Amino acid sequence: MSDGTLQRGFIVFDKSDRSLRGLHPLVLQNPATVQFVSKWLASEEEILLWVLAVAPEQCRVVTLRLASDLLSGALEEFADELGENTYHTRIATGPLEPVFAQKVRDRWKKIGGLVSPTKK
C-alpha cells in the first residue's frame, strides 16, 4: 500500500481457518481488539472488516451478519460512510474463499474503491 494517494484500507475476514490464521497476527499487534474479535468469533456474525489505522484515525473492526451482505449493500454503505475517501481506500480479500473474494473485489472496484492485487 505504498501509493501516495492511498489514505486507508480494510481487510475482509470470515471464520474460515484461512481467515483466522490471517487475523491472528493483526490481533497480536493490536491487543485492544482481542475482546471485540473474541466476541465476533462467539457470535453468529459471519464477516469482520478490519479497517487499518491511518493516522490520526484508530484501527477499528466492523462486523456483518451474513457474508452475502457484502454483495447486497454493505460495501455501498461503507463507501457512503467514507465519502470521497472511497477512491483512496483499498480492500484486501485474501483470507476469503477465492471465488467469493473476487466478487467482493469486483463490487468494491465498481463502487470506485481500490483493490489489492491477489497472490496467484
Backbone bond lengths (Angstrom), bond angles and torsions (degrees), N, CA, C in turn:
res aa  C-N    CA-C-N  psi(-1)  N-CA   C-N-CA  omega(-1)  CA-C   N-CA-C  phi
1 M - - - 1.451 - - 1.518 110.54 -
2 S 1.310 116.44 54.78 1.449 120.39 -176.43 1.522 113.43 -94.50
3 D 1.296 118.21 -1.99 1.456 122.83 179.33 1.525 109.47 -56.93
4 G 1.343 116.50 127.17 1.453 120.34 -177.03 1.510 113.93 -62.56
5 T 1.334 118.16 -23.20 1.456 120.28 -179.71 1.520 112.43 -88.10
6 L 1.319 116.95 -8.76 1.462 119.98 -177.64 1.521 110.08 -69.08
7 Q 1.302 116.55 128.75 1.450 121.28 -179.49 1.521 112.27 -109.98
8 R 1.326 117.44 -27.48 1.464 119.62 -176.38 1.522 109.77 -162.94
9 G 1.302 115.52 172.69 1.448 120.89 177.46 1.511 110.28 -158.36
10 F 1.320 116.02 166.09 1.450 119.78 174.91 1.510 109.59 -148.53
11 I 1.320 114.29 152.47 1.454 122.51 -179.21 1.517 107.45 -116.50
12 V 1.329 116.05 137.20 1.458 121.55 -179.88 1.525 108.72 -100.84
13 F 1.328 115.95 125.16 1.458 122.31 178.01 1.522 110.56 -120.11
14 D 1.322 115.72 146.60 1.462 120.80 167.32 1.530 106.38 -118.68
15 K 1.301 118.03 -166.26 1.465 120.37 -175.26 1.529 113.18 -98.80
16 S 1.318 117.08 17.35 1.459 120.60 176.66 1.530 109.70 -70.26
17 D 1.320 116.63 158.47 1.465 120.80 177.87 1.525 110.79 -56.69
18 R 1.326 116.02 -42.04 1.461 121.02 -179.63 1.530 110.98 -59.18
19 S 1.307 116.73 -46.33 1.459 121.34 179.27 1.523 111.32 -64.41
20 L 1.307 116.29 -45.03 1.461 119.20 -177.45 1.524 111.49 -63.89
21 R 1.339 117.28 -34.48 1.476 119.87 175.13 1.527 110.68 -64.40
22 G 1.310 117.39 -36.20 1.456 120.82 177.52 1.517 113.65 -74.50
23 L 1.306 116.70 -30.17 1.455 122.20 -179.65 1.526 112.12 -75.35
24 H 1.305 116.67 -34.04 1.467 121.93 -174.84 1.535 113.24 -51.69
25 P 1.348 120.19 -50.57 1.471 119.16 -179.63 1.531 113.38 -62.05
26 L 1.327 117.29 -33.84 1.467 119.54 177.94 1.522 111.49 -65.37
27 V 1.320 116.09 -40.42 1.463 120.25 179.25 1.529 109.69 -66.17
28 L 1.327 116.95 -40.17 1.464 120.05 178.33 1.525 111.39 -62.56
29 Q 1.329 117.19 -36.27 1.463 121.22 179.14 1.527 112.84 -77.03
30 N 1.327 116.23 -18.88 1.465 121.81 -176.64 1.528 109.70 -131.43
31 P 1.336 116.83 72.33 1.468 120.04 -174.46 1.529 114.78 -56.10
32 A 1.320 117.43 -23.65 1.468 120.08 179.42 1.525 111.81 -65.01
33 T 1.330 117.91 -15.47 1.466 121.10 -178.44 1.525 113.08 -90.11
34 V 1.320 117.96 -9.00 1.472 121.39 -174.23 1.525 111.34 -53.93
35 Q 1.304 117.36 -48.81 1.468 120.82 -176.86 1.531 110.74 -62.98
36 F 1.331 117.26 -42.94 1.455 120.09 -178.49 1.527 110.97 -67.15
37 V 1.334 116.93 -44.03 1.460 120.70 179.95 1.522 110.52 -64.69
38 S 1.335 116.92 -40.78 1.470 120.54 177.53 1.523 110.87 -61.46
39 K 1.326 116.28 -40.79 1.466 120.77 178.01 1.529 109.97 -63.08
40 W 1.344 117.26 -42.37 1.462 121.70 178.12 1.526 110.67 -61.73
41 L 1.323 116.90 -44.89 1.466 120.52 -179.37 1.525 112.39 -60.66
42 A 1.319 116.39 -33.79 1.470 121.20 -179.09 1.530 112.00 -84.45
43 S 1.314 117.21 -9.01 1.463 120.87 -175.81 1.524 111.16 -91.87
44 E 1.332 114.95 -179.95 1.456 121.33 174.63 1.527 111.55 -91.86
45 E 1.327 117.03 -1.83 1.454 121.52 177.52 1.529 108.14 -63.40
46 E 1.334 117.22 131.73 1.466 121.09 -176.27 1.524 114.09 -91.16
47 I 1.330 117.95 -28.52 1.464 121.65 -170.71 1.530 111.07 -122.68
48 L 1.322 114.49 140.97 1.452 121.95 173.10 1.528 107.09 -124.24
49 L 1.314 116.87 124.87 1.464 122.65 173.72 1.524 107.03 -99.91
50 W 1.326 116.14 118.55 1.463 121.47 178.85 1.526 106.31 -97.87
51 V 1.326 116.35 107.21 1.466 121.91 -179.49 1.515 107.25 -88.61
52 L 1.334 115.59 114.55 1.461 121.28 -175.06 1.518 111.01 -69.63
53 A 1.303 115.59 144.36 1.458 121.75 -178.85 1.521 110.83 -72.93
54 V 1.318 115.64 132.63 1.456 122.67 171.87 1.519 105.25 -133.08
55 A 1.325 115.41 114.02 1.467 120.37 -173.88 1.528 110.41 -49.36
56 P 1.286 119.20 137.58 1.460 127.76 6.75 1.530 114.19 -90.84
57 E 1.324 117.46 5.36 1.465 120.32 -178.22 1.528 111.34 -71.88
58 Q 1.319 115.19 157.03 1.457 122.91 176.26 1.518 109.73 -95.40
59 C 1.317 116.48 153.06 1.457 122.36 170.91 1.532 107.51 -61.55
60 R 1.323 117.25 143.05 1.466 119.14 177.37 1.522 109.41 -147.76
61 V 1.304 114.98 162.37 1.459 120.60 177.60 1.520 109.13 -126.82
62 V 1.339 114.63 145.69 1.459 122.74 179.37 1.521 106.54 -131.34
63 T 1.323 117.50 139.83 1.463 119.90 179.12 1.524 110.92 -113.25
64 L 1.325 113.99 154.59 1.460 121.36 176.31 1.511 108.79 -127.47
65 R 1.294 116.95 141.84 1.465 122.60 -178.40 1.523 112.07 -61.56
66 L 1.329 117.12 -49.28 1.461 121.45 -176.14 1.518 110.88 -125.29
67 A 1.317 116.61 142.92 1.454 121.00 176.41 1.528 110.15 -58.88
68 S 1.314 116.72 -37.69 1.469 120.66 -179.07 1.527 112.09 -62.55
69 D 1.339 117.71 -19.82 1.465 120.64 177.25 1.524 111.70 -60.32
70 L 1.343 116.62 -28.08 1.463 119.95 178.39 1.523 111.32 -60.65
71 L 1.334 115.58 -31.80 1.459 120.22 -177.02 1.523 112.75 -99.70
72 S 1.314 116.43 0.32 1.467 118.95 -178.31 1.525 112.20 -127.45
73 G 1.330 115.90 39.93 1.455 118.90 171.23 1.520 116.61 123.06
74 A 1.328 119.50 -23.98 1.466 120.45 -175.86 1.528 112.14 -65.54
75 L 1.320 117.55 -39.65 1.466 119.41 178.60 1.524 110.92 -66.41
76 E 1.320 116.73 -37.83 1.463 120.26 177.17 1.533 110.81 -65.20
77 E 1.335 116.86 -39.27 1.466 119.96 177.57 1.519 110.70 -64.24
78 F 1.342 116.40 -41.68 1.451 120.48 177.91 1.532 109.67 -63.18
79 A 1.328 117.28 -41.44 1.459 121.23 177.64 1.526 110.79 -63.10
80 D 1.334 117.65 -39.87 1.465 120.86 177.13 1.520 110.70 -60.21
81 E 1.334 115.97 -40.14 1.467 120.96 178.86 1.529 110.74 -64.96
82 L 1.328 116.61 -38.19 1.463 121.29 -179.18 1.518 112.92 -76.80
83 G 1.325 116.34 -27.49 1.461 120.26 -177.68 1.520 111.12 62.49
84 E 1.326 117.19 -133.04 1.466 122.53 -178.75 1.529 111.92 -60.54
85 N 1.332 117.41 -24.70 1.459 120.64 -179.48 1.530 112.73 -65.93
86 T 1.322 117.05 -15.62 1.471 120.42 177.14 1.523 110.05 -53.76
87 Y 1.322 116.64 -39.04 1.455 121.08 -176.36 1.525 112.90 -70.20
88 H 1.323 116.85 -9.44 1.460 122.34 179.52 1.526 110.86 -121.72
89 T 1.328 117.12 20.22 1.458 122.13 -177.69 1.520 109.55 -115.10
90 R 1.311 114.97 124.27 1.465 121.61 -177.09 1.528 109.96 -100.82
91 I 1.328 115.01 136.57 1.462 121.50 176.38 1.532 108.24 -102.82
92 A 1.318 115.98 141.20 1.463 122.29 173.62 1.526 107.64 -123.49
93 T 1.324 115.74 127.98 1.465 120.34 -176.13 1.524 112.39 -123.84
94 G 1.324 116.79 14.64 1.462 121.20 -176.75 1.511 115.73 -50.65
95 P 1.330 118.77 -35.35 1.460 118.85 -179.62 1.528 114.95 -71.45
96 L 1.318 118.55 -12.00 1.465 121.46 -176.09 1.523 111.97 -87.35
97 E 1.320 115.61 164.07 1.466 122.18 174.15 1.530 106.53 -59.89
98 P 1.350 118.10 134.07 1.467 121.55 -169.79 1.528 116.81 -54.46
99 V 1.316 119.70 -42.68 1.469 120.98 -177.96 1.530 110.31 -66.66
100 F 1.330 116.83 -45.40 1.454 120.82 178.84 1.532 110.08 -66.14
101 A 1.322 116.95 -41.24 1.459 121.31 179.30 1.527 110.66 -58.54
102 Q 1.326 117.01 -41.32 1.464 120.11 179.77 1.522 111.09 -64.02
103 K 1.320 117.09 -40.14 1.465 120.54 177.72 1.528 110.90 -62.15
104 V 1.336 116.48 -41.15 1.466 120.98 179.60 1.530 110.12 -66.25
105 R 1.332 117.04 -44.63 1.474 120.32 178.14 1.531 110.83 -61.14
106 D 1.334 116.53 -44.72 1.470 120.01 179.31 1.525 111.02 -59.60
107 R 1.322 116.45 -41.48 1.474 120.95 -179.58 1.522 110.35 -64.51
108 W 1.354 116.86 -45.45 1.462 121.01 -178.81 1.537 110.27 -63.63
109 K 1.324 116.22 -41.07 1.456 120.59 179.30 1.537 110.35 -64.30
110 K 1.330 117.17 -40.40 1.463 121.84 178.43 1.529 111.02 -62.38
111 I 1.323 116.36 -35.53 1.462 121.49 178.22 1.532 110.37 -68.81
112 G 1.332 116.23 -25.92 1.467 120.16 179.65 1.514 113.81 119.91
113 G 1.344 117.17 1.65 1.453 120.26 179.77 1.517 112.35 -82.54
114 L 1.312 115.30 170.31 1.460 122.41 178.16 1.523 109.43 -89.84
115 V 1.334 115.78 152.63 1.455 121.12 -178.20 1.521 108.96 -124.04
116 S 1.334 117.07 128.58 1.461 120.96 176.43 1.509 109.81 -68.65
117 P 1.323 116.81 143.25 1.468 118.60 176.00 1.528 110.39 -63.41
118 T 1.324 115.93 149.04 1.457 119.78 178.94 1.518 109.31 -97.48
119 K 1.327 115.08 151.42 1.462 121.41 176.79 1.514 108.22 -87.74
120 K 1.296 116.54 131.02 1.469 121.03 179.32 1.505 110.03 -90.24
